Amino acid sequence: MLQLCPADEGPLPGLPALHTPLWPPAPCVVAVPDGIGCSPPHLGPAEVTEPASIKAAAASVGERLKDSGLNLLINNAGIGNNSSLDNVTQEDLAQMYATNTIGPLLLSQAFLPLLKKAAQGSPGSGLSCSKAAIINISSYAGSIQDVHVWEYGQVISYRCSKAALNMLTKCQSLGYREHGILCAAFHPGWVITDMGGTIEDKTRVTVDVSVRGMLKVMSSLSEKDTGTFLDWEGKVLPW
């Protein structure tokens, strides 16, 4: 689902801190899993695995913004499962890549003209999230170097899809820099959600703490940060 979220409006259920005062007013679009409630103004459902739905959502956002560009696209929709090396299937991988990797690619392509328009209308040559940016919500579980929390689960298809999303982010940062668009991948932390499971660990964080942390970090990103993999506190993570 996609929602247009001007920073001066009320909270979006499930992502309560997206409208924190830390964030300067700027048009942004957040891709969130279908089923999370949306307060107005919402744009209706947009299935991230269906290109036609994505194009329709981009057109709807364009109409709403009129002559303005889009400053920020946050690709947050994601799915996961507990697949292991012994039981992972072609269907598991295909479904995971469709939502976690291909979805962000198609969304970024569809909203690119609006992001370019925002960048062109912003003074200065530097990069920032208040100018134009794509933020892909990834996972430390996709780190090839660290293979984070392997001891808690192999989650093969999820890890592979997030590693691919990290590569996509790096490629986007190289390809879109000339257009004035910042691109970065974020690990939101091991967030306490249904998708995050029920394992108790002192490193786990609430949705509110995670989102507030990421927004604070986003507000400080600059040209030196494009193409990086960061956590919700701003720490640079290994690819």
Secondary structure, DSSP 8 states (H G I E B T S, - for coil): -EEE--TTS--BTTBTTTT-TTS----EEEE--TTS---SSB-----TT-HHHHHHHHHHHHHHHTT----EEEE---------TTT--HHHHHHHHIIIIIHHHHHHHHHHHHHHHHHHTS-SS---TTT-EEEEE--GGG-TTT-TTGGG---HHHHHHHHHHHHHHHHHHHHHGGGT-EEEEEE--SB-SSTT-S---TT-B-HHHHHHHHHHHHTT--GGGTT-EEETTS-B---
